[in-house]
Amino acid sequence: MKILLTGSSGYLGTALLRHIPAQRPEWDLHITLFSIVPSDEMTNAHHLDLCNPQSVARVMDKVQPDVIIHTAALNSGDARAMYETNASGSGYLAREAAKQRARLIHLSSDVIFDGRRGNYNEDDAPNPITPYAVSKADAEKNVQASGADAVLVRTSLIYGFKPLDPRTRSVLRGEMPTLFTDELRCPIWVDNLCEALIELAEMEYRGALHVAGTQALSRYEFGMKLVNALNGDPSLISAATSRSGSLTRPLDCTLDVSRAQSMLRTKLMSVDEMLEKNKKIG
Ligand SMILES: NC(=O)c1ccc[n+]([C@@H]2O[C@H](COP(=O)([O-])OP(=O)(O)OC[C@H]3O[C@@H](n4cnc5c(N)ncnc54)[C@H](OP(=O)(O)O)[C@@H]3O)[C@@H](O)[C@H]2O)c1
């Protein structure tokens, strides 16, 4: 099976670059890079700019993958650039996937929901309230409109220790001194997510699927658990409420993962389970 992994230099992409060869050594893995232009010796690496439809078509024509795991995205910054990368770029990729009958595992986000209610399932209607969320929600619409054989994997905060995810690194360094007590998420350990994505690549399921951790935590509770597990300094963090800030942000984006849990062999885990397991490994 030929796999195209987009965003291979990102946090999730880098983890998949470890997991895919380890779990499926028989897969012919091709990767895309954006900021770094691959050298000629890197025969399985391809330069991809999602904002450029010709670049997307060129990579797809060259690789002709059976499955695409699409992790590439712009997760912060300028609203227009996020829209072009995430919404338009995912649409270009999905249209090429549909033409070639390639399966598309598309990474989406819990923040496509407005966060007013929480415990969202796959039948709940997205209602994005930030520019990033709009770009990810419209990415989903574009993927669905393409007719590609696609799974929209809605996930939550991705964390891991080896290497540390960028958010946890910032918390430990004291670069995120306040964490919100009223923004709830279902964080997922990066290895747990990789295992589920690899499994989904080989399945026939199409449509939205919530793949996140099984424990709902506020950003503050989550941050404190990580700081304690990693022997960080808890005095670097203080609690605040998102509601009292000036930005409009989705509060409770917790996901109901029961569909994924009933379909997948991969057992989705809670933060407490992962920290316990990691302690034993360490
Ligand atoms: N991290 C989370 O907590 C979280 C939560 C929910 C959903 N997600 C979703 O999960 C996926 C992976 O997230 P992540 O944290 O691994 O992201 P990340 O670390 O920020 O990596 C993003 C990747 O996308 C690439 N990229 C950016 N702009 C591009 C463009 N115009 N064309 C092609 N590639 C481009 C980047 O390449 P360069 O390195 O060269 O810039 C990088 O490899 C994303 O779809 C994200 O929306 C993440």
PDBQT file of the ligand as one rigid body, heavy atoms in Angstrom, charges set to zero:
ROOT
HETATM    1  N1  LIG A 301      -1.819  19.806  17.925  1.00  0.00    +0.000 N 
HETATM    2  C1  LIG A 301      -3.039  19.733  18.433  1.00  0.00    +0.000 C 
HETATM    3  O1  LIG A 301      -3.219  19.811  19.659  1.00  0.00    +0.000 OA
HETATM    4  C2  LIG A 301      -4.226  19.529  17.513  1.00  0.00    +0.000 A 
HETATM    5  C3  LIG A 301      -5.521  19.517  18.052  1.00  0.00    +0.000 A 
HETATM    6  C4  LIG A 301      -6.613  19.266  17.207  1.00  0.00    +0.000 A 
HETATM    7  C5  LIG A 301      -6.399  19.069  15.846  1.00  0.00    +0.000 A 
HETATM    8  N2  LIG A 301      -5.125  19.110  15.351  1.00  0.00    +0.000 N 
HETATM    9  C6  LIG A 301      -4.919  18.896  13.918  1.00  0.00    +0.000 C 
HETATM   10  O2  LIG A 301      -3.975  17.842  13.781  1.00  0.00    +0.000 OA
HETATM   11  C7  LIG A 301      -3.149  18.074  12.637  1.00  0.00    +0.000 C 
HETATM   12  C8  LIG A 301      -1.682  18.001  13.024  1.00  0.00    +0.000 C 
HETATM   13  O3  LIG A 301      -1.392  19.016  13.973  1.00  0.00    +0.000 OA
HETATM   14  P1  LIG A 301       0.106  19.295  14.445  1.00  0.00    +0.000 P 
HETATM   15  O4  LIG A 301       0.047  19.867  15.805  1.00  0.00    +0.000 OA
HETATM   16  O5  LIG A 301       0.972  18.123  14.185  1.00  0.00    +0.000 OA
HETATM   17  O6  LIG A 301       0.537  20.474  13.454  1.00  0.00    +0.000 OA
HETATM   18  P2  LIG A 301       1.959  21.201  13.337  1.00  0.00    +0.000 P 
HETATM   19  O7  LIG A 301       2.950  20.602  14.280  1.00  0.00    +0.000 OA
HETATM   20  O8  LIG A 301       1.726  22.682  13.407  1.00  0.00    +0.000 OA
HETATM   21  O9  LIG A 301       2.423  20.821  11.860  1.00  0.00    +0.000 OA
HETATM   22  C9  LIG A 301       1.796  21.350  10.744  1.00  0.00    +0.000 C 
HETATM   23  C10 LIG A 301       2.445  20.789   9.503  1.00  0.00    +0.000 C 
HETATM   24  O10 LIG A 301       1.783  21.375   8.355  1.00  0.00    +0.000 OA
HETATM   25  C11 LIG A 301       2.788  21.829   7.429  1.00  0.00    +0.000 C 
HETATM   26  N3  LIG A 301       2.286  22.950   6.636  1.00  0.00    +0.000 N 
HETATM   27  C12 LIG A 301       1.959  24.192   7.077  1.00  0.00    +0.000 A 
HETATM   28  N4  LIG A 301       1.571  24.963   6.037  1.00  0.00    +0.000 NA
HETATM   29  C13 LIG A 301       1.622  24.190   4.924  1.00  0.00    +0.000 A 
HETATM   30  C14 LIG A 301       1.353  24.398   3.543  1.00  0.00    +0.000 A 
HETATM   31  N5  LIG A 301       0.944  25.600   3.074  1.00  0.00    +0.000 N 
HETATM   32  N6  LIG A 301       1.514  23.371   2.677  1.00  0.00    +0.000 NA
HETATM   33  C15 LIG A 301       1.933  22.149   3.119  1.00  0.00    +0.000 A 
HETATM   34  N7  LIG A 301       2.223  21.883   4.415  1.00  0.00    +0.000 NA
HETATM   35  C16 LIG A 301       2.074  22.899   5.310  1.00  0.00    +0.000 A 
HETATM   36  C17 LIG A 301       3.959  22.222   8.314  1.00  0.00    +0.000 C 
HETATM   37  O11 LIG A 301       5.140  22.270   7.555  1.00  0.00    +0.000 OA
HETATM   38  P3  LIG A 301       6.387  23.199   8.035  1.00  0.00    +0.000 P 
HETATM   39  O12 LIG A 301       6.913  22.564   9.290  1.00  0.00    +0.000 OA
HETATM   40  O13 LIG A 301       7.346  23.127   6.924  1.00  0.00    +0.000 OA
HETATM   41  O14 LIG A 301       5.822  24.565   8.257  1.00  0.00    +0.000 OA
HETATM   42  C18 LIG A 301       3.942  21.095   9.350  1.00  0.00    +0.000 C 
HETATM   43  O15 LIG A 301       4.598  19.956   8.846  1.00  0.00    +0.000 OA
HETATM   44  C19 LIG A 301      -3.605  19.404  12.048  1.00  0.00    +0.000 C 
HETATM   45  O16 LIG A 301      -4.523  19.180  11.018  1.00  0.00    +0.000 OA
HETATM   46  C20 LIG A 301      -4.303  20.085  13.217  1.00  0.00    +0.000 C 
HETATM   47  O17 LIG A 301      -5.265  21.012  12.773  1.00  0.00    +0.000 OA
HETATM   48  C21 LIG A 301      -4.035  19.345  16.151  1.00  0.00    +0.000 A 
ENDROOT
TORSDOF 0
